[in-house]
Amino acid sequence: MHRTLMIRVLSFALIVIAAWSQPAALFAQQLLEKKQHRTSDAPFLSPPDAVKKMSIPKGFQVSIFAAEPDIAEPIAFCFDDRGRLWVVENFNYRTRREHTDDRVSRIQILTDRDGDGVFDHKKTFVDDLTFTSGIAVGLGGVYLGSPPHLKFIPDADGDDRPDGPAEILLDGWGINDRHETLNSFIWGPDGWLYGCHGVFTESFVGKPGQDESQRQFIDGGIWRFHPVSKKFEVFARGLSNPWGFDFDDHGQSFATCCVIPHLFHVVQGGVYHKQSRPHVNPHIYDDIKTIRDHTHLSAHGGARFYLADAFPAEYRDRLFMCNIHEHCVLTDVMVPNGSSFIGKHGDDFLPANDLAWVGFSLEIGPEGGVYVLDWHDTDICGNAINFPQSGRVYRIMPENASPIEQPRLRELADADLVKMQWHTNDWYVRQARVQLQHRAISGTLDRGLVKTELQDMFESAESSPHRLRALWAMHVTGTLEGDRLRELLKHDDPYVRGWSIQLLTDPSAIDAFRPERAQGETVSEYEPSTLQAFADLARHDPSPIVRLYLASATQRMRFEDRWPILEGLLTHEEDAQDPNLPRIYWFTIEPMVMRFPQKSLQLVLGGVLPKLQEFVARRLVVGDDDPSSQNSAWKPVADQLLPGFAVRDVGEGGIVGHDVFKNRPALQTHPKNQSQPSRLTRSVQIPAERNTLLRIRVSHHPHGDWQLRVLANGEVLADEIIGPETVSNEWREIEVDLSRFAGRPIELTLENRANDWHNEWAYWNEVKLESR
């Protein structure tokens, strides 16, 4: 029997077994211990055996869409407009530190023609790629992340054969860590291509041939590229190793992360909690925090809102993601909170119960199924390949769902693509919008018809998501003029007002992370009527959502145009406790403070947000980044978790305080260099006639270790490696007996020493003395 046919037969048999052989109480139960780990000795399970292990929720079924030997080493996937799955197989990957440059990676196109959840046709698009980490199909070809390049492979006729050689759109992408280069491509509702980037890779991105002054630096964050203007922008900075990014029904964007808290509402121009590394701008002072109100084990991958029509209604709007250490598909629910959200846990939707399950990407299909990409290996952090030539894609669907016909969107008329903007499955909405955008770019769109149809849809829409779908489609087809956007600033729907602000400022040559352009511009890019409308909204609009869009948009203006808008924004006392607004306001003001000190002070003193007054004063005191002042600046950070200790000789940007690291507050240090450790020191009088213990709670970077030494008066009392081999569950608890020093003063020193000079960060949650 052919292997593909065998998998299909076994898959259907397993669907029946999963539905009838397990008692209801076992559905969606996590059978594995929730324990942070890097690798295991788990046995290799065949795909059918792996499905048997899963705790499938009642009413659902899992099919093996594709698996080895039909695919191997899958690192990224996406759908095209025909409902086919494009899978990138990365055969260049070796470890996080190593890959080959052989042209062996490839893209497979998998088609499920009968809709049974198992592919039945495979075609190779290209098989001569080097290391590739991201893919998006659309606009006449395939966009690929192959560091150091972002490439475009043309296939305008859609015959699944490249029309010519790949075009290098951008270069300068780094690959310091093979898990943390450009990834998770997705088409935004605004027509830009968005993607993620990890914190331990440094990229200087620009068009081929551009010098360094024209390039943008990115480590951790979200970026975007416009396929028409060819503009590249850093959309937001911070995070850790985000490998999941999506937009909800209102076009709000969210990222899932590893190590640091897992969930963030991502705003244009925002700077977010960052793992380990200091912020690019040292004057952030207070970055934007996670929106989650619960904890999972570290390492999340993939992010897709369920905006389809096959699952029960309660799953609509939930964010689906994979948790790599829990080996589980999870869901979170977004609850509005001012200008942002609170991310509440939905459920442990589908525990895999297999220590080799490494799910890190998700897609929603045209039939409404959830597709899960499983890299599949026991070394889940990618430091080794123990199961070579393996990998799976699973499909989750409700039981007894009827197959659908294979979509053929590119064959539809313009009017039919317009009608799809109100489809109950957002897969069709997004794919149709990309088709409309491509036709507009290529000059084949009936612009008059499309404009009229979309305007009618916008006016007749009875919900915010439906209005926005029409608005976004008008924007990407070039049928939404600036005058109309200015009119929409008065619309009743705050999301329409907000998106009108963003789209009006989208063409700007200035962005949040290139303040030098804002300083150099002498002529405004905006009509006076637009700036006046923005200033009026800033002062009078009742919605924090609109004020958030305004704050982000103001970062895309020259300094001279910002003041009247900021004056209005800073009059809203209710914004003081908002999770986004004071921070975004500060990010907008900060580049202007040293250039306009008096005006900046007058601005914040005339407002009602004390935090901004504090930040402007602090920025003026700090001045122009004198490195010698940093040691004194570290003390308030250290005092929060390690009162009484002085911290010295810290490298890699100094001390960093984390509200949450591995689910606890933490102080981060790093050795100054390979021979000079960072040191926590304190002079202590040990009480007489009592027993005294030094209690330490420490952790390590997920992909590194470090040497901890404890000394009293120069004598070594403890010496051990803090890393994956010695820390069993995220944090290591250490006790050092100081009783023999009773009645004596000692100089206590705790050292963060280098071990193998790779990710030597130390994380301190607690250092305290207890006497009894």
Protein Blocks (a to p, Z undefined) as FASTA:
>chain_A
ZZklmmmmmmmmmmmmmmmmpcfklgopafbdcdddfbdcbdcddfklmmmmpccdehia
cddfbacfkbghifbdcddfkopacddddfkbmbfmbccfbdfbccdddddfkonopafb
dcdfbfcbccdfbdceeehiacddddfbdcddddfkonopafbdcddfbghiackblklc
cehiacdfkopacddddfkbccddddehiafklpccdfedcddddfklopacdfbgcdjl
dcbdcddfkopacdddehiacbdcddehiacddehiacfblklopacddfbfbdcdehie
djdddfbfkbcfklgopacdddfklopadddddddehjbccdddfbdfbagkiakbccfb
dcddfkopacdddebpablnopacfbghiacddddddehiacdddddfklpcfklmmmmm
mcfblklmmmmmmmmmmmmmnopacfklmmmmmmmmmmmpcbfklmmmmmmmmmmnopac
fklmmmmmmpmblklmmmmmmmmmmmpmbdfklmklmmmpmbdfbdfklmmmmmmmmmmm
mbfklmmmmmmmmmmccfklmmmmmmmmmmmmklmmpcklmmmmmmmmmmmmmmmmmlmm
mmmmmmccfklmmmmmmmmmnmnoiaklmmmmmmmmmmmmmghiacehiaehiaaddfbg
ghiacdddddfblmlccdddddddddehiacdddddddddfkbccdddddeehiafbdcd
ddfklmmnhpacddddfklmgoiacddddddddfklpajaccdfbdcdddZZ
